Amino acid sequence: MNPQQQTNGAQSERIAQALAYGGASVRLKAALAAGSDPDPALAPRLVERCGVEPDFFVRDMLTWALTRQPQDVAVPLVLAELDSATPQARSQALHTLSKIRPAGAWDALTDTMFADPDDEVARAAWRSGVILVPGKERAKLAATLATQLGRGSAEVKRSLAMAFVELDYAAEDVLEDAARAEDPDTAAHARATLHLLRNPEAGFGYALEEANRATALGFRQMEAG
């Protein structure tokens, strides 16, 4: 090993140590250093840290550092994390793929990911899916995402609605079908999302409240009839 390699190796080890044991500001600077002067030998440590890093800003910097790595080094490591038992590792891997956008990344996304029981993983899959999906697959993705309508908190619902907005016209037919669903949560979510799709400047929270009221009224009228 020549002196330059020794210097690079020592610097990478210092970065790895800082990522593992430093405070948040130290970890942020270490992730910045890792991306500013990429060392492929550090890539596994960056991916590993993504799965456990508690600070949002540090995680985002780790993702940036991975985008600076050669794709033939970083992408296989990130893809392997999609099967991790740790939800954060899966969600961060999906997020990182959407930033790297390697060829074939869409093929790594599965229906199971879009329906992951962990809300943060599912939301990451929705966001990544609409970025990575090829044009010819957009309608199919919309149909897959429609299976998640009615799910979760208002914030989770908003995330799914924004994914549909990104799909634009490819989402309209499945949303119109879902707006007639028997399940009131599904129907209201679909109606609110259609409103947002057609009125991008509208607030989703208000649209969801209105859709819930209209859906509940419609169900009461049907029961009365």
C-alpha positions in Angstrom: 0.0 0.0 0.0 1.5 3.3 -1.1 1.4 6.4 1.2 -1.6 8.0 -0.5 -3.6 4.8 -0.1 -2.6 4.7 3.6 -3.7 8.3 4.0 -7.1 7.7 2.3 -7.6 4.5 4.3 -6.9 6.4 7.6 -9.3 9.2 6.6 -12.1 6.8 5.7 -11.6 5.0 9.1 -11.9 8.4 10.9 -15.1 9.1 9.0 -16.5 5.7 9.9 -15.7 6.2 13.5 -17.3 9.6 13.5 -20.4 8.2 11.9 -20.7 5.6 14.5 -19.8 7.4 17.7 -20.0 11.2 17.1 -22.8 13.6 18.0 -25.3 14.6 15.3 -23.2 17.6 14.1 -20.1 15.4 13.9 -21.9 12.7 12.0 -23.3 15.3 9.6 -19.8 16.6 8.9 -18.5 13.0 8.5 -21.2 12.2 6.0 -20.4 15.4 4.1 -16.7 14.4 4.0 -17.6 10.9 2.8 -19.5 12.4 -0.2 -17.0 15.2 -0.9 -14.1 12.7 -1.4 -15.8 9.4 -2.1 -13.9 6.2 -1.1 -15.6 3.0 -2.4 -14.3 1.1 0.6 -16.5 3.3 2.8 -19.7 2.5 0.9 -20.7 -0.5 3.1 -20.4 1.6 6.2 -22.5 4.4 4.7 -25.3 2.0 3.8 -25.1 0.3 7.2 -25.4 3.7 8.9 -28.5 4.6 6.9 -30.4 1.8 8.6 -29.7 3.1 12.1 -29.1 6.8 11.9 -31.7 8.7 14.0 -31.2 12.2 12.6 -33.1 13.1 9.4 -30.4 15.5 8.2 -27.6 13.1 8.7 -29.6 10.4 6.8 -30.1 12.7 3.9 -26.4 13.5 3.8 -25.6 9.8 3.9 -27.9 9.3 0.9 -26.1 12.2 -0.9 -22.7 10.6 -0.1 -23.9 7.3 -1.6 -25.0 9.1 -4.8 -21.4 10.2 -5.1 -20.1 6.6 -5.0 -19.6 4.6 -8.2 -22.9 3.0 -9.0 -21.4 -0.5 -9.4 -20.3 -0.2 -5.8 -23.3 1.6 -4.2 -26.3 0.1 -6.0 -25.8 -3.6 -5.1 -25.4 -2.6 -1.4 -28.5 -0.4 -1.5 -30.6 -3.1 -3.3 -29.6 -5.6 -0.6 -31.1 -3.4 2.0 -34.6 -3.7 0.5 -34.8 -7.1 2.1 -33.6 -5.9 5.5 -35.7 -6.8 8.6 -35.2 -3.2 9.8 -37.9 -0.8 8.5 -35.6 2.2 8.4 -33.0 0.4 6.3 -35.7 -0.5 3.8 -37.2 3.0 3.7 -33.8 4.7 3.4 -32.7 2.2 0.6 -35.9 3.1 -1.3 -35.1 6.8 -0.9 -31.5 6.4 -2.0 -32.5 4.5 -5.1 -34.8 7.3 -6.1 -31.8 9.7 -5.8 -29.3 7.5 -7.7 -31.9 6.4 -10.3 -29.8 3.5 -11.6 -30.9 1.5 -14.6 -33.3 -1.3 -13.7 -34.2 0.2 -10.3 -37.9 0.0 -11.1 -37.6 -3.8 -11.4 -36.4 -4.0 -7.8 -39.6 -2.5 -6.5 -42.4 -5.0 -5.7 -46.1 -4.8 -4.8 -45.1 -5.9 -1.3 -43.1 -2.8 -0.8 -46.0 -0.5 -1.8 -48.1 -2.3 0.8 -45.4 -2.6 3.5 -47.0 -2.7 7.0 -44.6 0.0 8.2 -46.0 3.4 7.1 -42.6 5.0 6.6 -41.5 2.2 4.3 -44.7 2.3 2.3 -44.5 6.1 2.0 -40.9 5.8 0.8 -42.0 3.2 -1.8 -44.8 5.4 -3.0 -42.4 8.4 -3.4 -39.7 6.3 -5.1 -42.1 4.4 -7.3 -43.5 7.5 -9.0 -39.9 8.7 -9.7 -38.6 5.4 -11.0 -41.6 4.1 -12.9 -41.3 3.9 -16.7 -44.0 5.7 -18.7 -45.6 2.5 -19.9 -46.0 1.2 -16.3 -47.6 4.3 -14.8 -51.2 3.1 -15.0 -50.2 -0.3 -13.5 -48.5 1.6 -10.6 -51.6 3.7 -10.1 -53.7 0.5 -9.8 -51.3 -0.9 -7.3 -51.3 2.3 -5.2 -55.1 2.3 -5.2 -55.0 -0.8 -3.0 -53.6 1.5 -0.3 -56.4 4.1 -0.4 -58.0 4.7 3.0 -54.8 3.7 4.8 -53.3 5.4 7.9 -53.3 8.9 9.3 -54.0 12.1 7.5 -50.3 12.5 6.8 -50.0 9.0 5.3 -53.1 9.7 3.2 -51.6 12.9 2.0 -48.4 11.1 1.0 -50.3 8.7 -1.1 -52.4 11.5 -2.7 -49.2 13.3 -3.7 -47.9 10.1 -5.3 -51.1 10.0 -7.4 -50.7 13.6 -8.3 -47.2 12.8 -9.7 -48.8 10.1 -11.8 -51.2 12.7 -13.2 -53.6 11.4 -15.9 -52.5 7.8 -15.4 -54.2 7.9 -12.0 -57.5 9.4 -12.9 -59.4 6.3 -13.9 -58.4 4.2 -10.9 -59.3 7.0 -8.6 -62.7 7.5 -10.1 -63.3 3.8 -9.6 -62.1 3.9 -6.0 -64.3 6.9 -5.3 -67.3 4.6 -5.8 -65.9 1.9 -3.4 -68.1 0.5 -0.7 -65.5 1.2 2.0 -66.1 4.8 3.1 -62.4 5.5 4.0 -61.3 4.3 0.6 -64.0 6.3 -1.2 -63.3 9.5 0.7 -59.5 9.2 0.2 -60.0 8.7 -3.5 -62.4 11.7 -3.8 -60.0 14.0 -1.9 -57.1 12.8 -4.1 -59.1 13.4 -7.3 -59.8 16.9 -6.1 -56.1 17.5 -5.5 -55.2 16.0 -8.9 -57.6 18.4 -10.6 -56.8 21.3 -8.4 -53.1 21.1 -7.5 -53.1 24.3 -5.5 -55.9 23.0 -3.2 -55.1 21.9 0.4 -55.4 18.1 0.9 -56.5 18.3 4.5 -59.6 20.4 3.6 -60.3 18.2 0.6 -60.2 15.1 2.8 -62.5 16.6 5.4 -65.0 17.6 2.6 -64.7 14.1 1.0 -65.3 12.4 4.4 -68.4 14.5 5.0 -69.8 13.9 1.5 -69.1 10.2 1.7 -70.7 9.9 5.1 -73.8 11.7 3.9 -74.0 9.5 0.8 -73.8 6.4 2.9 -76.5 7.7 5.3 -78.8 8.5 2.4 -78.3 5.0 1.0 -79.1 3.4 4.3 -82.2 5.6 4.7 -83.4 4.6 1.2 
